[in-house]
Amino acid sequence: MMTVTVTDYVITTLHWDNEFIVAPRAINTVDKNHEALSVYLFVNQDVLTINRSQNLYRFAYHSQRVVTCHKVRDISVRVWNQK
C-alpha cells in the first residue's frame, strides 16, 4: 500500500513499503480540456496528478506505468509546542 501525504507546508511525502520519498510543492497547471491540475514531482521521478474537479488521482511510476488512485480520507492535524 502506498500513502501520499499532501500538507499545507512546502513538501509532499510518499510512503511505500520501506521507502520514504518527498516532492516539493505542487505545480498547478491546466490540461488540454482547461481543467485545473496539481502535479507533484517526486525526487525518484514518480508523478502524482490530481484533477480535483473530476476527483481523479493518477500516479505515474518513473517506469511510465500509470495507475488510477483513490483518495481515502482527509484528516486535519494540528501540531503545537507543548511545554
HUTAFEN-V564883 format. One record per run of one state. SS is the DSSP state (a for helix, b for strand, c for the rest). FROM is the first residue (numbers start at 1). TO is the last residue. If there is no record, write none. Layout:
BEGIN
ss = <SS SS>
from = <FROM FROM>
to = <TO TO>
END
This chain:
BEGIN
ss = <c b c b c b c b c b c b c b c b c>
from = <1 2 7 12 17 19 24 27 31 36 43 47 52 56 61 66 70>
to = <1 6 11 16 18 23 26 30 35 42 46 51 55 60 65 69 83>
END
